[in-house]
């Protein structure tokens, strides 16, 4: 039984799995944060472009 416990303690197969799970979760979290930032910025840019086009259209109709 003591030999089994020493072998179990030295086994690192599960630690690699935990490392990959943590790494994958971090990558997914960063991707979500980047998507959120890009989405917010692009909505503002699209709104500004729409306002500029609308202002140009108003200038031509007068």
PDB file of N, CA, C, O and CB in Angstrom:
ATOM      1  N   UNK A   1       0.822  -1.200   0.000  1.00  0.00           N
ATOM      2  CA  UNK A   1       0.000   0.000   0.000  1.00  0.00           C
ATOM      3  C   UNK A   1       0.869   1.268   0.000  1.00  0.00           C
ATOM      4  O   UNK A   1       0.544   2.249  -0.669  1.00  0.00           O
ATOM      5  CB  UNK A   1      -0.937  -0.004   1.215  1.00  0.00           C
ATOM      6  N   UNK A   2       1.943   1.237   0.735  1.00  0.00           N
ATOM      7  CA  UNK A   2       2.839   2.389   0.809  1.00  0.00           C
ATOM      8  C   UNK A   2       3.482   2.671  -0.548  1.00  0.00           C
ATOM      9  O   UNK A   2       3.655   3.828  -0.931  1.00  0.00           O
ATOM     10  CB  UNK A   2       3.923   2.156   1.871  1.00  0.00           C
ATOM     11  N   UNK A   3       3.831   1.619  -1.265  1.00  0.00           N
ATOM     12  CA  UNK A   3       4.414   1.786  -2.600  1.00  0.00           C
ATOM     13  C   UNK A   3       3.397   2.427  -3.546  1.00  0.00           C
ATOM     14  O   UNK A   3       3.756   3.285  -4.352  1.00  0.00           O
ATOM     15  CB  UNK A   3       4.890   0.421  -3.165  1.00  0.00           C
ATOM     16  N   UNK A   4       2.134   2.017  -3.451  1.00  0.00           N
ATOM     17  CA  UNK A   4       1.073   2.599  -4.282  1.00  0.00           C
ATOM     18  C   UNK A   4       0.915   4.099  -3.999  1.00  0.00           C
ATOM     19  O   UNK A   4       0.764   4.889  -4.931  1.00  0.00           O
ATOM     20  CB  UNK A   4      -0.268   1.867  -4.034  1.00  0.00           C
ATOM     21  N   UNK A   5       0.949   4.488  -2.744  1.00  0.00           N
ATOM     22  CA  UNK A   5       0.804   5.902  -2.389  1.00  0.00           C
ATOM     23  C   UNK A   5       1.982   6.731  -2.900  1.00  0.00           C
ATOM     24  O   UNK A   5       1.786   7.855  -3.363  1.00  0.00           O
ATOM     25  CB  UNK A   5       0.679   6.055  -0.870  1.00  0.00           C
ATOM     26  N   UNK A   6       3.200   6.195  -2.823  1.00  0.00           N
ATOM     27  CA  UNK A   6       4.363   6.921  -3.334  1.00  0.00           C
ATOM     28  C   UNK A   6       4.269   7.086  -4.847  1.00  0.00           C
ATOM     29  O   UNK A   6       4.579   8.152  -5.380  1.00  0.00           O
ATOM     30  CB  UNK A   6       5.665   6.190  -2.957  1.00  0.00           C
ATOM     31  N   UNK A   7       3.844   6.037  -5.532  1.00  0.00           N
ATOM     32  CA  UNK A   7       3.693   6.098  -6.990  1.00  0.00           C
ATOM     33  C   UNK A   7       2.586   7.083  -7.367  1.00  0.00           C
ATOM     34  O   UNK A   7       2.737   7.855  -8.315  1.00  0.00           O
ATOM     35  CB  UNK A   7       3.382   4.692  -7.568  1.00  0.00           C
ATOM     36  N   UNK A   8       1.495   7.059  -6.640  1.00  0.00           N
ATOM     37  CA  UNK A   8       0.365   7.959  -6.908  1.00  0.00           C
ATOM     38  C   UNK A   8       0.775   9.419  -6.725  1.00  0.00           C
ATOM     39  O   UNK A   8       0.362  10.286  -7.495  1.00  0.00           O
ATOM     40  CB  UNK A   8      -0.823   7.625  -5.981  1.00  0.00           C
ATOM     41  N   UNK A   9       1.577   9.681  -5.719  1.00  0.00           N
ATOM     42  CA  UNK A   9       2.019  11.043  -5.434  1.00  0.00           C
ATOM     43  C   UNK A   9       2.965  11.575  -6.517  1.00  0.00           C
ATOM     44  O   UNK A   9       2.960  12.771  -6.808  1.00  0.00           O
ATOM     45  CB  UNK A   9       2.708  11.091  -4.072  1.00  0.00           C
ATOM     46  N   UNK A  10       3.762  10.707  -7.105  1.00  0.00           N
ATOM     47  CA  UNK A  10       4.714  11.110  -8.136  1.00  0.00           C
ATOM     48  C   UNK A  10       4.081  11.207  -9.523  1.00  0.00           C
ATOM     49  O   UNK A  10       4.663  11.805 -10.427  1.00  0.00           O
ATOM     50  CB  UNK A  10       5.863  10.138  -8.173  1.00  0.00           C
ATOM     51  N   UNK A  11       2.913  10.633  -9.693  1.00  0.00           N
ATOM     52  CA  UNK A  11       2.258  10.630 -11.011  1.00  0.00           C
ATOM     53  C   UNK A  11       1.786  12.035 -11.355  1.00  0.00           C
ATOM     54  O   UNK A  11       1.081  12.662 -10.564  1.00  0.00           O
ATOM     55  CB  UNK A  11       1.061   9.636 -11.038  1.00  0.00           C
ATOM     56  N   UNK A  12       2.172  12.539 -12.538  1.00  0.00           N
ATOM     57  CA  UNK A  12       1.837  13.908 -12.935  1.00  0.00           C
ATOM     58  C   UNK A  12       0.894  13.966 -14.131  1.00  0.00           C
ATOM     59  O   UNK A  12       0.712  15.039 -14.705  1.00  0.00           O
ATOM     60  CB  UNK A  12       3.096  14.669 -13.255  1.00  0.00           C
ATOM     61  N   UNK A  13       0.296  12.861 -14.521  1.00  0.00           N
ATOM     62  CA  UNK A  13      -0.604  12.856 -15.677  1.00  0.00           C
ATOM     63  C   UNK A  13      -1.790  13.790 -15.469  1.00  0.00           C
ATOM     64  O   UNK A  13      -2.164  14.506 -16.398  1.00  0.00           O
ATOM     65  CB  UNK A  13      -1.101  11.440 -15.952  1.00  0.00           C
ATOM     66  N   UNK A  14      -2.374  13.807 -14.324  1.00  0.00           N
ATOM     67  CA  UNK A  14      -3.517  14.672 -14.044  1.00  0.00           C
ATOM     68  C   UNK A  14      -3.138  16.142 -14.003  1.00  0.00           C
ATOM     69  O   UNK A  14      -3.948  17.004 -14.344  1.00  0.00           O
ATOM     70  CB  UNK A  14      -4.154  14.279 -12.737  1.00  0.00           C
ATOM     71  N   UNK A  15      -1.915  16.433 -13.588  1.00  0.00           N
ATOM     72  CA  UNK A  15      -1.464  17.825 -13.510  1.00  0.00           C
ATOM     73  C   UNK A  15      -1.391  18.448 -14.898  1.00  0.00           C
ATOM     74  O   UNK A  15      -1.680  19.634 -15.057  1.00  0.00           O
ATOM     75  CB  UNK A  15      -0.092  17.911 -12.819  1.00  0.00           C
ATOM     76  N   UNK A  16      -1.013  17.676 -15.892  1.00  0.00           N
ATOM     77  CA  UNK A  16      -0.952  18.184 -17.261  1.00  0.00           C
ATOM     78  C   UNK A  16      -2.352  18.530 -17.743  1.00  0.00           C
ATOM     79  O   UNK A  16      -2.552  19.547 -18.407  1.00  0.00           O
ATOM     80  CB  UNK A  16      -0.293  17.150 -18.206  1.00  0.00           C
ATOM     81  N   UNK A  17      -3.309  17.695 -17.411  1.00  0.00           N
ATOM     82  CA  UNK A  17      -4.697  17.958 -17.797  1.00  0.00           C
ATOM     83  C   UNK A  17      -5.198  19.241 -17.155  1.00  0.00           C
ATOM     84  O   UNK A  17      -5.853  20.050 -17.812  1.00  0.00           O
ATOM     85  CB  UNK A  17      -5.601  16.781 -17.402  1.00  0.00           C
ATOM     86  N   UNK A  18      -4.901  19.431 -15.898  1.00  0.00           N
ATOM     87  CA  UNK A  18      -5.311  20.656 -15.202  1.00  0.00           C
ATOM     88  C   UNK A  18      -4.660  21.874 -15.846  1.00  0.00           C
ATOM     89  O   UNK A  18      -5.307  22.908 -16.014  1.00  0.00           O
ATOM     90  CB  UNK A  18      -4.941  20.582 -13.703  1.00  0.00           C
ATOM     91  N   UNK A  19      -3.392  21.757 -16.205  1.00  0.00           N
ATOM     92  CA  UNK A  19      -2.705  22.873 -16.876  1.00  0.00           C
ATOM     93  C   UNK A  19      -3.400  23.234 -18.182  1.00  0.00           C
ATOM     94  O   UNK A  19      -3.610  24.413 -18.466  1.00  0.00           O
ATOM     95  CB  UNK A  19      -1.230  22.517 -17.147  1.00  0.00           C
ATOM     96  N   UNK A  20      -3.753  22.246 -18.968  1.00  0.00           N
ATOM     97  CA  UNK A  20      -4.419  22.513 -20.251  1.00  0.00           C
ATOM     98  C   UNK A  20      -5.807  23.115 -20.054  1.00  0.00           C
ATOM     99  O   UNK A  20      -6.220  23.985 -20.821  1.00  0.00           O
ATOM    100  CB  UNK A  20      -4.529  21.224 -21.068  1.00  0.00           C
ATOM    101  N   UNK A  21      -6.520  22.664 -19.042  1.00  0.00           N
ATOM    102  CA  UNK A  21      -7.850  23.226 -18.773  1.00  0.00           C
ATOM    103  C   UNK A  21      -7.730  24.694 -18.380  1.00  0.00           C
ATOM    104  O   UNK A  21      -8.498  25.530 -18.856  1.00  0.00           O
ATOM    105  CB  UNK A  21      -8.570  22.427 -17.655  1.00  0.00           C
ATOM    106  N   UNK A  22      -6.782  25.005 -17.527  1.00  0.00           N
ATOM    107  CA  UNK A  22      -6.582  26.399 -17.098  1.00  0.00           C
ATOM    108  C   UNK A  22      -6.141  27.255 -18.275  1.00  0.00           C
ATOM    109  O   UNK A  22      -6.635  28.369 -18.449  1.00  0.00           O
ATOM    110  CB  UNK A  22      -5.535  26.481 -15.959  1.00  0.00           C
ATOM    111  N   UNK A  23      -5.222  26.750 -19.081  1.00  0.00           N
ATOM    112  CA  UNK A  23      -4.746  27.490 -20.244  1.00  0.00           C
ATOM    113  C   UNK A  23      -5.868  27.743 -21.247  1.00  0.00           C
ATOM    114  O   UNK A  23      -5.988  28.844 -21.783  1.00  0.00           O
ATOM    115  CB  UNK A  23      -3.607  26.734 -20.917  1.00  0.00           C
ATOM    116  N   UNK A  24      -6.685  26.729 -21.499  1.00  0.00           N
ATOM    117  CA  UNK A  24      -7.808  26.877 -22.425  1.00  0.00           C
ATOM    118  C   UNK A  24      -8.831  27.877 -21.898  1.00  0.00           C
ATOM    119  O   UNK A  24      -9.351  28.692 -22.659  1.00  0.00           O
ATOM    120  CB  UNK A  24      -8.477  25.523 -22.669  1.00  0.00           C
ATOM    121  N   UNK A  25      -9.119  27.821 -20.615  1.00  0.00           N
ATOM    122  CA  UNK A  25     -10.059  28.774 -20.014  1.00  0.00           C
ATOM    123  C   UNK A  25      -9.527  30.203 -20.124  1.00  0.00           C
ATOM    124  O   UNK A  25     -10.297  31.132 -20.366  1.00  0.00           O
ATOM    125  CB  UNK A  25     -10.320  28.417 -18.535  1.00  0.00           C
ATOM    126  N   UNK A  26      -8.228  30.383 -19.949  1.00  0.00           N
ATOM    127  CA  UNK A  26      -7.646  31.718 -20.071  1.00  0.00           C
ATOM    128  C   UNK A  26      -7.745  32.231 -21.502  1.00  0.00           C
ATOM    129  O   UNK A  26      -8.058  33.402 -21.719  1.00  0.00           O
ATOM    130  CB  UNK A  26      -6.185  31.707 -19.617  1.00  0.00           C
ATOM    131  N   UNK A  27      -7.484  31.376 -22.472  1.00  0.00           N
ATOM    132  CA  UNK A  27      -7.575  31.782 -23.885  1.00  0.00           C
ATOM    133  C   UNK A  27      -9.010  32.142 -24.244  1.00  0.00           C
ATOM    134  O   UNK A  27      -9.250  33.136 -24.929  1.00  0.00           O
ATOM    135  CB  UNK A  27      -7.062  30.655 -24.813  1.00  0.00           C
ATOM    136  N   UNK A  28      -9.958  31.342 -23.788  1.00  0.00           N
ATOM    137  CA  UNK A  28     -11.369  31.632 -24.072  1.00  0.00           C
ATOM    138  C   UNK A  28     -11.776  32.945 -23.409  1.00  0.00           C
ATOM    139  O   UNK A  28     -12.478  33.750 -24.020  1.00  0.00           O
ATOM    140  CB  UNK A  28     -12.280  30.474 -23.581  1.00  0.00           C
ATOM    141  N   UNK A  29     -11.351  33.171 -22.182  1.00  0.00           N
ATOM    142  CA  UNK A  29     -11.661  34.423 -21.492  1.00  0.00           C
ATOM    143  C   UNK A  29     -11.090  35.637 -22.208  1.00  0.00           C
ATOM    144  O   UNK A  29     -11.761  36.661 -22.339  1.00  0.00           O
ATOM    145  CB  UNK A  29     -11.136  34.378 -20.076  1.00  0.00           C
ATOM    146  N   UNK A  30      -9.864  35.522 -22.667  1.00  0.00           N
ATOM    147  CA  UNK A  30      -9.253  36.633 -23.408  1.00  0.00           C
ATOM    148  C   UNK A  30      -9.956  36.865 -24.748  1.00  0.00           C
ATOM    149  O   UNK A  30     -10.106  38.006 -25.183  1.00  0.00           O
ATOM    150  CB  UNK A  30      -7.759  36.359 -23.643  1.00  0.00           C
ATOM    151  N   UNK A  31     -10.382  35.791 -25.393  1.00  0.00           N
ATOM    152  CA  UNK A  31     -11.099  35.941 -26.665  1.00  0.00           C
ATOM    153  C   UNK A  31     -12.433  36.651 -26.451  1.00  0.00           C
ATOM    154  O   UNK A  31     -12.824  37.498 -27.254  1.00  0.00           O
ATOM    155  CB  UNK A  31     -11.330  34.564 -27.324  1.00  0.00           C
ATOM    156  N   UNK A  32     -13.121  36.310 -25.386  1.00  0.00           N
ATOM    157  CA  UNK A  32     -14.399  36.964 -25.083  1.00  0.00           C
ATOM    158  C   UNK A  32     -14.176  38.444 -24.773  1.00  0.00           C
ATOM    159  O   UNK A  32     -14.943  39.294 -25.224  1.00  0.00           O
ATOM    160  CB  UNK A  32     -15.101  36.264 -23.890  1.00  0.00           C
ATOM    161  N   UNK A  33     -13.142  38.751 -24.016  1.00  0.00           N
ATOM    162  CA  UNK A  33     -12.840  40.153 -23.692  1.00  0.00           C
ATOM    163  C   UNK A  33     -12.476  40.936 -24.951  1.00  0.00           C
ATOM    164  O   UNK A  33     -12.913  42.073 -25.125  1.00  0.00           O
ATOM    165  CB  UNK A  33     -11.689  40.236 -22.667  1.00  0.00           C
ATOM    166  N   UNK A  34     -11.681  40.334 -25.822  1.00  0.00           N
ATOM    167  CA  UNK A  34     -11.302  41.004 -27.065  1.00  0.00           C
ATOM    168  C   UNK A  34     -12.520  41.217 -27.952  1.00  0.00           C
ATOM    169  O   UNK A  34     -12.674  42.289 -28.537  1.00  0.00           O
ATOM    170  CB  UNK A  34     -10.235  40.189 -27.815  1.00  0.00           C
ATOM    171  N   UNK A  35     -13.383  40.222 -28.063  1.00  0.00           N
ATOM    172  CA  UNK A  35     -14.591  40.357 -28.879  1.00  0.00           C
ATOM    173  C   UNK A  35     -15.472  41.478 -28.358  1.00  0.00           C
ATOM    174  O   UNK A  35     -15.999  42.272 -29.138  1.00  0.00           O
ATOM    175  CB  UNK A  35     -15.376  39.043 -28.904  1.00  0.00           C
ATOM    176  N   UNK A  36     -15.632  41.545 -27.054  1.00  0.00           N
ATOM    177  CA  UNK A  36     -16.463  42.588 -26.451  1.00  0.00           C
ATOM    178  C   UNK A  36     -15.897  43.978 -26.750  1.00  0.00           C
ATOM    179  O   UNK A  36     -16.647  44.897 -27.080  1.00  0.00           O
ATOM    180  CB  UNK A  36     -16.570  42.376 -24.928  1.00  0.00           C
ATOM    181  N   UNK A  37     -14.591  44.129 -26.638  1.00  0.00           N
ATOM    182  CA  UNK A  37     -13.952  45.415 -26.918  1.00  0.00           C
ATOM    183  C   UNK A  37     -14.092  45.797 -28.385  1.00  0.00           C
ATOM    184  O   UNK A  37     -14.412  46.942 -28.705  1.00  0.00           O
ATOM    185  CB  UNK A  37     -12.476  45.368 -26.531  1.00  0.00           C
ATOM    186  N   UNK A  38     -13.855  44.852 -29.264  1.00  0.00           N
ATOM    187  CA  UNK A  38     -13.965  45.125 -30.695  1.00  0.00           C
ATOM    188  C   UNK A  38     -15.401  45.454 -31.071  1.00  0.00           C
ATOM    189  O   UNK A  38     -15.642  46.352 -31.877  1.00  0.00           O
ATOM    190  CB  UNK A  38     -13.464  43.929 -31.512  1.00  0.00           C
ATOM    191  N   UNK A  39     -16.357  44.733 -30.491  1.00  0.00           N
ATOM    192  CA  UNK A  39     -17.770  44.991 -30.803  1.00  0.00           C
ATOM    193  C   UNK A  39     -18.177  46.398 -30.375  1.00  0.00           C
ATOM    194  O   UNK A  39     -18.840  47.107 -31.132  1.00  0.00           O
ATOM    195  CB  UNK A  39     -18.671  43.951 -30.114  1.00  0.00           C
ATOM    196  N   UNK A  40     -17.790  46.803 -29.180  1.00  0.00           N
ATOM    197  CA  UNK A  40     -18.132  48.135 -28.680  1.00  0.00           C
ATOM    198  C   UNK A  40     -17.505  49.228 -29.549  1.00  0.00           C
ATOM    199  O   UNK A  40     -18.166  50.203 -29.907  1.00  0.00           O
ATOM    200  CB  UNK A  40     -17.672  48.291 -27.222  1.00  0.00           C
ATOM    201  N   UNK A  41     -16.239  49.056 -29.879  1.00  0.00           N
ATOM    202  CA  UNK A  41     -15.550  50.053 -30.689  1.00  0.00           C
ATOM    203  C   UNK A  41     -16.126  50.137 -32.096  1.00  0.00           C
ATOM    204  O   UNK A  41     -16.262  51.228 -32.650  1.00  0.00           O
ATOM    205  CB  UNK A  41     -14.070  49.736 -30.758  1.00  0.00           C
ATOM    206  N   UNK A  42     -16.462  48.994 -32.672  1.00  0.00           N
ATOM    207  CA  UNK A  42     -16.989  49.012 -34.039  1.00  0.00           C
ATOM    208  C   UNK A  42     -18.394  49.621 -34.082  1.00  0.00           C
ATOM    209  O   UNK A  42     -18.755  50.265 -35.067  1.00  0.00           O
ATOM    210  CB  UNK A  42     -17.013  47.588 -34.621  1.00  0.00           C
ATOM    211  N   UNK A  43     -19.184  49.426 -33.031  1.00  0.00           N
ATOM    212  CA  UNK A  43     -20.505  50.054 -33.002  1.00  0.00           C
ATOM    213  C   UNK A  43     -20.371  51.572 -32.983  1.00  0.00           C
ATOM    214  O   UNK A  43     -21.132  52.268 -33.655  1.00  0.00           O
ATOM    215  CB  UNK A  43     -21.310  49.572 -31.778  1.00  0.00           C
ATOM    216  N   UNK A  44     -19.417  52.090 -32.223  1.00  0.00           N
ATOM    217  CA  UNK A  44     -19.184  53.531 -32.191  1.00  0.00           C
ATOM    218  C   UNK A  44     -18.703  54.051 -33.530  1.00  0.00           C
ATOM    219  O   UNK A  44     -19.122  55.122 -33.970  1.00  0.00           O
ATOM    220  CB  UNK A  44     -18.179  53.878 -31.115  1.00  0.00           C
ATOM    221  N   UNK A  45     -17.826  53.303 -34.179  1.00  0.00           N
ATOM    222  CA  UNK A  45     -17.317  53.704 -35.484  1.00  0.00           C
ATOM    223  C   UNK A  45     -18.428  53.701 -36.532  1.00  0.00           C
ATOM    224  O   UNK A  45     -18.506  54.614 -37.355  1.00  0.00           O
ATOM    225  CB  UNK A  45     -16.180  52.778 -35.917  1.00  0.00           C
ATOM    226  N   UNK A  46     -19.272  52.699 -36.508  1.00  0.00           N
ATOM    227  CA  UNK A  46     -20.388  52.612 -37.453  1.00  0.00           C
ATOM    228  C   UNK A  46     -21.363  53.766 -37.221  1.00  0.00           C
ATOM    229  O   UNK A  46     -21.874  54.349 -38.177  1.00  0.00           O
ATOM    230  CB  UNK A  46     -21.119  51.252 -37.316  1.00  0.00           C
ATOM    231  N   UNK A  47     -21.619  54.095 -35.961  1.00  0.00           N
ATOM    232  CA  UNK A  47     -22.518  55.209 -35.640  1.00  0.00           C
ATOM    233  C   UNK A  47     -21.935  56.525 -36.139  1.00  0.00           C
ATOM    234  O   UNK A  47     -22.659  57.354 -36.690  1.00  0.00           O
ATOM    235  CB  UNK A  47     -22.773  55.282 -34.119  1.00  0.00           C
ATOM    236  N   UNK A  48     -20.642  56.722 -35.952  1.00  0.00           N
ATOM    237  CA  UNK A  48     -19.996  57.954 -36.410  1.00  0.00           C
ATOM    238  C   UNK A  48     -20.030  58.057 -37.933  1.00  0.00           C
ATOM    239  O   UNK A  48     -20.261  59.134 -38.482  1.00  0.00           O
ATOM    240  CB  UNK A  48     -18.544  58.017 -35.910  1.00  0.00           C
ATOM    241  N   UNK A  49     -19.803  56.944 -38.608  1.00  0.00           N
ATOM    242  CA  UNK A  49     -19.854  56.950 -40.072  1.00  0.00           C
ATOM    243  C   UNK A  49     -21.274  57.244 -40.553  1.00  0.00           C
ATOM    244  O   UNK A  49     -21.462  57.978 -41.524  1.00  0.00           O
ATOM    245  CB  UNK A  49     -19.363  55.598 -40.640  1.00  0.00           C
ATOM    246  N   UNK A  50     -22.257  56.683 -39.890  1.00  0.00           N
ATOM    247  CA  UNK A  50     -23.649  56.954 -40.250  1.00  0.00           C
ATOM    248  C   UNK A  50     -24.008  58.414 -40.057  1.00  0.00           C
ATOM    249  O   UNK A  50     -24.706  59.004 -40.882  1.00  0.00           O
ATOM    250  CB  UNK A  50     -24.582  56.087 -39.431  1.00  0.00           C
ATOM    251  N   UNK A  51     -23.534  58.990 -38.975  1.00  0.00           N
ATOM    252  CA  UNK A  51     -23.796  60.407 -38.722  1.00  0.00           C
ATOM    253  C   UNK A  51     -23.132  61.287 -39.787  1.00  0.00           C
ATOM    254  O   UNK A  51     -23.718  62.274 -40.233  1.00  0.00           O
ATOM    255  CB  UNK A  51     -23.295  60.801 -37.319  1.00  0.00           C
ATOM    256  N   UNK A  52     -21.913  60.928 -40.190  1.00  0.00           N
ATOM    257  CA  UNK A  52     -21.212  61.702 -41.218  1.00  0.00           C
ATOM    258  C   UNK A  52     -21.933  61.614 -42.554  1.00  0.00           C
ATOM    259  O   UNK A  52     -22.064  62.620 -43.250  1.00  0.00           O
ATOM    260  CB  UNK A  52     -19.769  61.213 -41.368  1.00  0.00           C
ATOM    261  N   UNK A  53     -22.397  60.439 -42.920  1.00  0.00           N
ATOM    262  CA  UNK A  53     -23.130  60.276 -44.181  1.00  0.00           C
ATOM    263  C   UNK A  53     -24.446  61.039 -44.121  1.00  0.00           C
ATOM    264  O   UNK A  53     -24.854  61.672 -45.094  1.00  0.00           O
ATOM    265  CB  UNK A  53     -23.389  58.777 -44.478  1.00  0.00           C
ATOM    266  N   UNK A  54     -25.097  60.974 -42.981  1.00  0.00           N
ATOM    267  CA  UNK A  54     -26.360  61.691 -42.820  1.00  0.00           C
ATOM    268  C   UNK A  54     -26.146  63.205 -42.928  1.00  0.00           C
ATOM    269  O   UNK A  54     -26.952  63.911 -43.534  1.00  0.00           O
ATOM    270  CB  UNK A  54     -27.006  61.339 -41.465  1.00  0.00           C
ATOM    271  N   UNK A  55     -25.061  63.690 -42.341  1.00  0.00           N
ATOM    272  CA  UNK A  55     -24.767  65.119 -42.422  1.00  0.00           C
ATOM    273  C   UNK A  55     -24.473  65.542 -43.866  1.00  0.00           C
ATOM    274  O   UNK A  55     -24.881  66.625 -44.286  1.00  0.00           O
ATOM    275  CB  UNK A  55     -23.575  65.467 -41.515  1.00  0.00           C
ATOM    276  N   UNK A  56     -23.776  64.705 -44.618  1.00  0.00           N
ATOM    277  CA  UNK A  56     -23.495  64.995 -46.024  1.00  0.00           C
ATOM    278  C   UNK A  56     -24.775  65.002 -46.831  1.00  0.00           C
ATOM    279  O   UNK A  56     -24.963  65.861 -47.691  1.00  0.00           O
ATOM    280  CB  UNK A  56     -22.514  63.975 -46.604  1.00  0.00           C
ATOM    281  N   UNK A  57     -25.663  64.048 -46.561  1.00  0.00           N
ATOM    282  CA  UNK A  57     -26.952  64.000 -47.273  1.00  0.00           C
ATOM    283  C   UNK A  57     -27.789  65.240 -46.983  1.00  0.00           C
ATOM    284  O   UNK A  57     -28.458  65.756 -47.878  1.00  0.00           O
ATOM    285  CB  UNK A  57     -27.737  62.736 -46.878  1.00  0.00           C
ATOM    286  N   UNK A  58     -27.761  65.714 -45.767  1.00  0.00           N
ATOM    287  CA  UNK A  58     -28.516  66.919 -45.403  1.00  0.00           C
ATOM    288  C   UNK A  58     -27.957  68.132 -46.154  1.00  0.00           C
ATOM    289  O   UNK A  58     -28.720  69.013 -46.549  1.00  0.00           O
ATOM    290  CB  UNK A  58     -28.464  67.160 -43.864  1.00  0.00           C
ATOM    291  N   UNK A  59     -26.655  68.188 -46.353  1.00  0.00           N
ATOM    292  CA  UNK A  59     -26.036  69.295 -47.061  1.00  0.00           C
ATOM    293  C   UNK A  59     -26.402  69.300 -48.547  1.00  0.00           C
ATOM    294  O   UNK A  59     -26.496  70.375 -49.140  1.00  0.00           O
ATOM    295  CB  UNK A  59     -24.529  69.234 -46.897  1.00  0.00           C
ATOM    296  N   UNK A  60     -26.606  68.165 -49.150  1.00  0.00           N
ATOM    297  CA  UNK A  60     -26.949  68.082 -50.569  1.00  0.00           C
ATOM    298  C   UNK A  60     -28.421  68.357 -50.840  1.00  0.00           C
ATOM    299  O   UNK A  60     -28.780  68.806 -51.928  1.00  0.00           O
ATOM    300  CB  UNK A  60     -26.589  66.722 -51.102  1.00  0.00           C
ATOM    301  N   UNK A  61     -29.276  68.090 -49.850  1.00  0.00           N
ATOM    302  CA  UNK A  61     -30.713  68.268 -50.083  1.00  0.00           C
ATOM    303  C   UNK A  61     -31.147  69.721 -49.982  1.00  0.00           C
ATOM    304  O   UNK A  61     -32.281  70.030 -50.349  1.00  0.00           O
ATOM    305  CB  UNK A  61     -31.502  67.440 -49.099  1.00  0.00           C
ATOM    306  N   UNK A  62     -30.319  70.611 -49.513  1.00  0.00           N
ATOM    307  CA  UNK A  62     -30.704  72.023 -49.341  1.00  0.00           C
ATOM    308  C   UNK A  62     -30.480  72.812 -50.590  1.00  0.00           C
ATOM    309  O   UNK A  62     -30.751  74.012 -50.619  1.00  0.00           O
ATOM    310  CB  UNK A  62     -29.939  72.657 -48.207  1.00  0.00           C
TER     311      UNK A  62
END
